[in-house]
């Protein structure tokens, strides 16, 4: 039986589809997850949760930063869970380093004097997290219901007299092109489009980088996406989802066999793609379902595979 297509899609999934359909199929249709990738998600999630908690403390509850860091620490610990980085890991995404990054962030950008300030809901709550879910004009071939495009970003705010979507990015290295890499970023075009669907005329993104090396580096970048560009982005999105549906209908296999196989330390599915019988390797993968609404991995049952 061919695996089901996901009905709810986010930027991570679309970008994976564009880089390699086989990767998309393994990750979002068979739900196979590489064992070693969870550390990045956990570190990024813990830092994001702590920053959000400080912002709620300051912007919503009127507390100062030191007081707000107390619930932020609790949120951080909750997200971190019992994760222990692999012993041979050369990553600086450790518990202590990540928490230190949170403290340094608010020394760098104290919330009350930050040039980025959150917009507020009608009942005066700050948009310190903004989620959207928008039905698309393409029906899912199995359910007959529309595909849904979702996104969640850290803050909808005002910056330099513009309405911006803003997100913190955690990384292990900050290359020389870090500031200039956002102009064609699917994720942020999608965020601006999503905010527009909810009535906010937003064409700009503000990205703040938290680089976890021996010393923590912090940096800021912005990008502008005019309406014509967002229209181009949307056309491309629909084109890709139609292609996804067609691939699903014919149960296609489509491999990148190029840069996607080797970039960022190598694709997690390489062992499958170099194997004559990929099913033999399924047992070496964790199985978890990417939850695009909450941006987390939900564990599910292992695949039962009969290998001839
Ligand atoms: S190894 Fe290459 S072809 Fe195979 S899933 Fe990964 S990117 Fe695609």
Boltz pocket constraint, residues with backbone or C-beta under 6 A from the ligand:
constraints:
  - pocket:
      binder: B
      contacts: [[A, 19], [A, 20], [A, 21], [A, 22], [A, 23], [A, 254], [A, 255], [A, 256], [A, 257], [A, 258], [A, 260], [A, 261], [A, 267], [A, 268], [A, 269], [A, 270], [A, 273]]
      max_distance: 6.0
